[in-house]
């Protein structure tokens, strides 16, 4: 009796992984700090815009944006250069 290989054999899985280009996760401390600060500022601006720029939430917006950007960097979801 012959053994049939499945359509997703080991070689096929390896080949498909190598063709996918994924960004490598990078700790926030290892990227250019000016770039990181700019990404945080942009994210904080969009948070304030969604609130209608109501005063008194600047620090909250900045800290939330900082967490958002750092998480995205760790997942490799943001570019490392402009």
C-alpha positions in Angstrom: 0.0 0.0 0.0 1.4 3.4 -1.0 1.4 6.4 1.3 -0.1 9.5 -0.1 1.3 12.8 0.9 -1.2 15.5 1.9 -1.5 18.7 -0.3 0.2 20.6 2.5 3.3 18.5 2.8 6.3 19.7 4.8 8.0 21.1 1.7 5.0 23.0 0.6 4.6 24.6 4.0 8.2 25.6 4.1 8.1 27.1 0.6 5.0 29.2 1.3 6.6 30.6 4.5 9.7 31.6 2.7 7.7 33.6 0.1 5.9 35.6 2.7 7.7 38.9 3.7 6.9 39.8 7.3 8.3 42.7 9.2 10.6 41.7 12.1 9.4 42.8 15.5 11.6 45.5 17.0 11.7 46.8 20.6 10.8 50.5 20.8 14.3 51.2 22.2 16.0 49.9 19.1 14.5 52.3 16.5 15.2 55.9 15.9 13.6 57.8 18.8 12.7 60.7 16.6 10.7 58.4 14.3 9.1 56.7 17.3 8.2 60.1 18.8 6.7 61.2 15.4 4.6 58.1 15.2 3.3 58.6 18.8 2.5 62.3 18.0 0.6 61.3 14.9 -1.4 58.6 16.8 -2.1 61.0 19.7 -3.3 63.7 17.2 -5.8 61.2 15.6 -7.1 60.2 19.1 -7.6 63.9 20.0 -9.3 64.5 16.6 -11.8 61.6 17.3 -12.7 63.4 20.5 -13.2 66.7 18.8 -10.0 68.1 20.4 -11.6 68.5 23.8 -9.1 69.9 26.2 -7.8 68.1 29.2 -7.0 64.7 27.6 -3.6 65.4 26.2 -1.6 63.2 28.5 -4.1 60.4 28.2 -4.0 60.6 24.4 -0.2 60.6 24.4 0.1 57.6 26.8 -2.5 55.6 24.9 -0.7 56.4 21.6 2.6 55.5 23.0 1.3 52.1 24.1 -0.3 51.6 20.7 2.8 52.5 18.7 5.1 50.3 20.9 2.7 47.4 20.6 2.7 47.8 16.8 6.5 48.0 16.7 6.8 44.8 18.7 4.4 43.1 16.2 6.3 44.4 13.3 3.3 46.3 12.0 5.0 49.7 11.5 7.8 50.7 9.2 11.2 51.3 10.7 12.1 54.2 8.4 10.3 57.0 6.6 
